[in-house]
Amino acid sequence: MHLKSMICYLRMIIKHLSVVKKMLLLVSIAYSLTLVIASLITLNGVPSLGSSFDDKIYHIVAYLGLTLLWGLYVKHFKKSQLLYIVCFAAIFLGFMLELLQYFVNPNRTYDTYDLIANSIGAIFGTLIVSKIIRYKLN
């Protein structure tokens, strides 16, 4: 009787983890699409943080979030190189969006410092996920 209840409990945990993983995938996709759209449209009324480099802080946070979400999703596949692929994909996405801004929206321009901020955010996100994996903080 005790073994049956343990098996039932383990099945519930596995089912719960499967739902969480699916939700994380959906959240990651939605976040990515939102980031792409926000990068290509003209944004007015963005709150000021009170510094001269608010825009770069927003870029760092946005790409940290992007890498964090996708990194937490791919960590379930138990392949360490996927985390680095996520990091490089985020940096590449940032580069492509910076280029697209030049062609798609006349109010937006390519900015190398934005690309650097995106890369910093992606690298920090990757480092955070790698620490979560290393210390199993899941």
Secondary structure, 3 states (H helix, E strand, C coil): CHHHHHHHHHHHHHHHHHHHHHHHHHHHHHHHHHHHHHHHCCCCCCCCCCCCCHHHHHHHHHHHHHHHHHHHHHHHHCCHHHHHHHHHHHHHHHHHHHHHHHHHCCCCCCCHHHHHHHHHHHHHHHHHHHHHHHCCCC
